[in-house]
């Protein structure tokens, strides 16, 4: 069974780490990582690991058996990251000040990465992007433009990008992100030879600005607004019966589109979707004492599978770190708040529009089990689990996701 390195060697490696050094600044923290009650303490002053002693503000605590799974080269699901374990592994807990943890979650995660790197017997320096490397393809050639969409008297300037030719696929981004998540699918020549991929940024996201007079931090998404924005965009962009593709919150809204507007689509592909998601809203994403540019990427990091190429995972985090004030918080108000389709999904008519549901093995928010249970309520829905993928299938591992996507597109004709 794998174990963390000796405390002195671990702290010394942290003191040498280029990533932690880059984050050094006017902040200090002390925390511990405990195995069966035995803590290793990390004290940082001005953002640098020191040999000094201090009282930990918080402790990440778990039995050796849990940490051993985390330390595997490819951990089993729910054991591959800090918030995955906190969310799904009952034996993992945080003792102490929660605010301090959320302010320094990126630091704690990096210390854990360094400990794992050493535990696996790998030589320093510890790379900034840890994991199997797949390589990022060249940037796609996309066409970008703005499309005005009016909902309830408010006109939104919606930024959209497209690539390829053929039947359109409406590509909808996840909470707090934007259409850049689809760049790597748009760079796939096999996909773009037969389909035109069309993405768009919701208002307040990416290159779509807030409407005039909007208050920063006021964005709150709900089901009716989401559907209206999508249908308004489809009409304004002149898309004729596109295939709808989404994941996470956009996977949820795919189910709503299947219920409300089946005739408007040639097919619907709902990834990482189920009828109801609980416990994913976090007030830390809008807390004035928490830097959301650091925190939000950490909150979503372990939603990606450990097999996914780190170059892609880091880009997902970069996009999330660029979100506007409380935009992610406002999206989760829909994803794990307003959204509740338990009384509707059973009335989706797949004879009017075919529905495919795909969910990644490592998604700890919308699990494979949750998606499968929802699909079982929808007559004619087709469900498939995706081994080796997490919550952001088209962004975290586009090459592997394309292997699941192509048969669906072929079946849709």
Order of alpha helices (4+ residues) and beta strands (2+ residues): alpha-alpha-beta-beta-beta-beta-alpha-alpha-beta-alpha-alpha-beta-beta-beta-alpha-alpha-beta-alpha-beta-alpha-beta-alpha-alpha-alpha-beta-alpha-beta-alpha-alpha
